[in-house]
Amino acid sequence: MILLFICAVFLFTIMIGVPLVWAILITAILPIFVFDLGYPLQAVYLNLIGGVEPNHFIAIPLFIVAGELMGRGGVGQRIINFAKAAFGFLPGGLGCVVVGASMLFGGISGSAIADSAAIGSVMIPNMAKQGYSKGFAGGLVAAAGTIGIIIPPSIPMLIYGFVGNVSVADLFLAGVVPGLIFGILFMAVCYYIGKKTQCDPGGATSSAKELWTAFLASAPALFMPILILGGIFGGIVTPTEAAAVAVMYGFFVTVVIYRDFKLSQLPALFIDSFVTSAIVMVVIGATSVLGWLITLEQLPQILVEFVQSVSSNQITFLLLVNLVMLILGLVLDPVPAILLTAPLFIPTAMTFGVDPVHLGVIMTCNVAVGLFTPPVGATLYVASRIANVGVLSIARAMAPLYLAALTALLLVTYFPAISMTLVHFFR
């Protein structure tokens, strides 16, 4: 009964436009009075503050700063140039360039919004000139940008690992192949559109020298994910220390190597990063309060019993997870969606024999799809603003991309080897 009440209150407050943090806090506090649970309100404050105290959360603002550093320099254009040299010869080549560049940039920034903004500002006008509809161009940027939270480093995976006590290193590694699958299927859609409409039949194949030159120009930036993962798996640094290394390396690349970021821009960058980090941390604190209530009322155990009563196998359970996460992704950003559901789903998943790392990848892929789905989709609005096209027009043009994303999601969900092979290899 309490679980249903919590779900109803949360959805109602979100739908009527209550700010997310207040919606979460109302959802946590109201049951205390309605059901006369007797918990002191001082505990709400203590859990709100205590929720953001663990040292490992320092990694979140550090990765945000690193992503901002790379995004504000000329990294995006260099990666686009490399992607053009690699994929520009294909039918639908410009679309494939968007996807390829998004995958590479996502491995640097870890942010879907930064990815979409950096790639979209350059590629949407170019795709429109080539003959693509602005709706499809915007939709492709919105969809491809979300690969940035699947391929490591990924802030939602970082959050999931901290909340669920799951290895962040394993999560990062498990996201590599699923991110590639999303990218390959998006490229297949671009290939089909380019060939069918003949708006983009493909250009000349780049010479080996051109490809190598483009690669060398982007290589310092592309080394960042290798540096992060290599440091973590080599046992040299923890995920939090890797985030600090990423900041220093990002500063070195943009200021010293590329020289397209001025020291005078640092204050503005720090302010923007602080605002983004503050929003994330306040949401984490609020969800800690809700998690405290959920734990005391043994709601995970209740959920396990309910799921087992309606589902007797892993296949149905995973389908339920996808449905819940896709619905939440329509109204919530990835971080709060992960924070709210991970404490409930992880113990339930373990009773069905689902590896927590695999579950984390499934949940991340779901919230990635939510990022380019109306009504809230953040990358959808970024692409809409750049393309100057309405959100609904973009969403209609994205039908084949939604189909590709759902196909990738089903593959990742029901073929655990896609996520777990690399993890098992390095364990």
HELIX and SHEET records of a PDB file:
HELIX    1   1 ILE A    2  MET A   15  1                                  14    
HELIX    2   2 LEU A   20  VAL A   34  1                                  15    
HELIX    3   3 GLN A   42  GLY A   50  1                                   9    
HELIX    4   4 ASN A   55  ILE A   58  5                                   4    
HELIX    5   5 ALA A   59  ARG A   72  1                                  14    
HELIX    6   6 VAL A   75  PHE A   87  1                                  13    
HELIX    7   7 GLY A   93  SER A  109  1                                  17    
HELIX    8   8 ALA A  112  GLN A  130  1                                  19    
HELIX    9   9 LYS A  134  GLY A  145  1                                  12    
HELIX   10  10 THR A  146  ILE A  149  5                                   4    
HELIX   11  11 ILE A  155  GLY A  164  1                                  10    
HELIX   12  12 VAL A  168  ALA A  174  1                                   7    
HELIX   13  13 VAL A  176  THR A  197  1                                  22    
HELIX   14  14 ALA A  208  PHE A  233  1                                  26    
HELIX   15  15 PRO A  239  PHE A  251  1                                  13    
HELIX   16  16 PHE A  252  ILE A  257  3                                   6    
HELIX   17  17 LEU A  263  GLN A  265  5                                   3    
HELIX   18  18 LEU A  266  LEU A  296  1                                  31    
HELIX   19  19 LEU A  299  VAL A  310  1                                  12    
HELIX   20  20 GLN A  314  VAL A  331  1                                  18    
HELIX   21  21 PRO A  334  THR A  351  1                                  18    
HELIX   22  22 PRO A  356  LEU A  371  1                                  16    
HELIX   23  23 ALA A  378  ALA A  387  1                                  10    
HELIX   24  24 VAL A  391  ALA A  397  1                                   7    
HELIX   25  25 ALA A  399  TYR A  414  1                                  16    
HELIX   26  26 ALA A  417  PHE A  426  1                                  10    
END                                                                             
